[in-house]
Amino acid sequence: MHLKQLLWVTFMVISFASFAGKNESQDNAYQFTFTSLSDKAMPLSKYKGDVILIVNTASKCGLTPQYGNLQSLYEHYKQDGLVVVGVPSPDFANQEFSTPLEVQNFTQQEYSISFPMTSITHVKGKKAHPFYQWALVKLGDKAIPKWNFHKILIDKKGNAVATFTSFQDPLSKPVQEAIRKELEKS
């Protein structure tokens, strides 16, 4: 093999290895960034190494009282590495306020929410945030929110590992068992 050919082959192998490694390491939830209620970038990579429960929320829904149990869940497990991320969405019967400030005021006044909240975000259809499109690829149709307070569990490595329907309370046994299982993994 000539030196030029050897250099070309070496370059291609290194380029391919770098590209493959980059895709492999970025094919997780950490590649996504939301916008916070205060209009700041909110990269999920900030929670690398934590277990993340991502929940699409709404302030004017019959399931809105789940905010209280999400806050309790967060307070109970945050020292162990759980982060709850609320994603206010107008996608279901437009049951969300129209401004981030209204969402922030409501969630803090009514439920004393201290877990991170994104700005108002679409979670289904063509306008869905890229995180939700990724979750659909990773988990199939069960990742598509059918209503407010649908939950997606992300493990410590950024993998989507489970979903819970809107009607599964955050403090229910299946949700807590799945969270504990992920928190116990190294």
N, C-alpha and C positions, 0 to 999 in steps of 0.2 A: 504494500500500500504506500502510495506517495505521501509525503508530508502534508500537502494540501488536503488530500482526502482524509488523512488521519485527523487533522485539525477540524475539518468539517464534521466528521462523525463524532468527535469529542464534543464539539460545540452543540450538536443536535442532541446528544445524550444528556448533557448538562441542562440544556434548555428544556427538554422534555421532563427531566426529573424535577426541575424547579417548578415548572407549570403544574405537573401532577401533584407535587407536594403542596403547592399553594391552593389548588382546588380542594384537595383532601382536607386541609386544615380550615378552609373557609366554608366548607359545606356543613355549617351548623348555625345555630341561632345567633352566634356572635357576629355574624356578618351584617346584621340588620341594625338600623338606627331608627328610633322613633323620635318624635319631637315632644318635649315635656309640656305640661300645662303652662309653664312659664316661658315657653317658646325657646327652649334651649335643646341642643342635641342630646339625645338620650340613647347612646349606643348600648346594646345588650351585652357587648364585650365588657362593659363596666362590671357585670355580674359574673364574670368568668370564675368558675370554681364553685359557684352557688347553684342551688336548685331554684328554678324560676317557675312560678305559676302565673301564666299570662291569661288574663280574664277580660273579655270584652264586656263593658259595663254600660249602664244607662241609669239616669237619675230619676226618670219618671215611669218606671216599670213596676209591675207587680212583684218582680224579683229583686227590686232595689234593696230591700232589707238584707240581702246577702252581703252588702257592703260591711255590715256589722260583723258578720262571721268571717269575712275575708280579713278584716282588721284583727280579729281575735286570733285567727290562724297565723297571720304574720307575726303578731306579738309573741305567740307561743313558740314558734320555730325559727325566728330570725337569728337568735343566738347560735342556732345549729347550722345556719347557712341557707335559710329559705328567703327568697325575695318574691313578693307578690307584685305584679305589674298590672295596673288597671288600664284598660284601653277603652275610653268612652267612645261610643259609636252611635250614629244616628240611623244605622241600617235597618233597624227593626221598628217599624211604626213610628219612626222619628221621635223616640222616647228619650232623647238627650237634649240638654240645653243647647243653645246655638253658639255660645262662646265659652272658651276655656275658663275664663274668670268665673262664670256662673257655675261651671262644673266644680271648680276648686272651692268656691265658697260653700256650695251645697254639701260636698263630700266632707269638708272639714267641720262645718257647723253641725250637720246631722249625724255624722258617723266618726268624727275625729280621725279621718284617714291620714295615716303617716307613711303608707307605702307609696312607691313611685307611681305616678299617673301620667299617661301620655296625653297629648292634645287630642281633640276629637278626630277620630280616624275611621276610615272605612275598613271593614273586616270581611266583606264578602263581595263576590262578583268581580267584574273587570277593574273596578276602582280599589279593590282590596290592597291593603298595605303589602309590600313584598314578603314580609314575614308570614302572612297568612297564605300566600301563594306557595311559599316554600313548605309550610306545614302540610298543605294539601298533598304535595308531592311525597313528603316523608310518611304521612300517616293515612293518606287516603281520605275518603269522604267524611270520615268521623272528625276530621280536623276542621271542617267547614262549620262555622257557627250557624245554628238553626234559629237562635234567639239570643237575647241578652244573657250575660253571665255564663257563657260557654267557657270552658277552661282547657288550657293546653299546658302540660307539664314538660319542662325542659330539664335534663339531667345536668350534672356538674361539668360535663364535656360539651354542652351546648346541643345535645341531641334531643329531638322531640320524642318523648317516650310514652305519653299517654294523653288521652282527652277525657273530659267529663262533661256531660250534658249540662245545659242550663239549670235543670231541675235537681242536679246533684248538689246538695248543700256543701259549701266549703269545709264544714266541720263533720261531714259524714264519714263513716268508717272507711269506705273505699278511697276517698280522696286523701284522708290522713295516712292510711296505710301505704299508698303509693308514694306520698311525700317522704314518710319515714324510711321506706325502702331506699329511695334515692339518696337521702341524707346519710344513710349508713354506709353507702358505697364509698370506697376511697378514690 
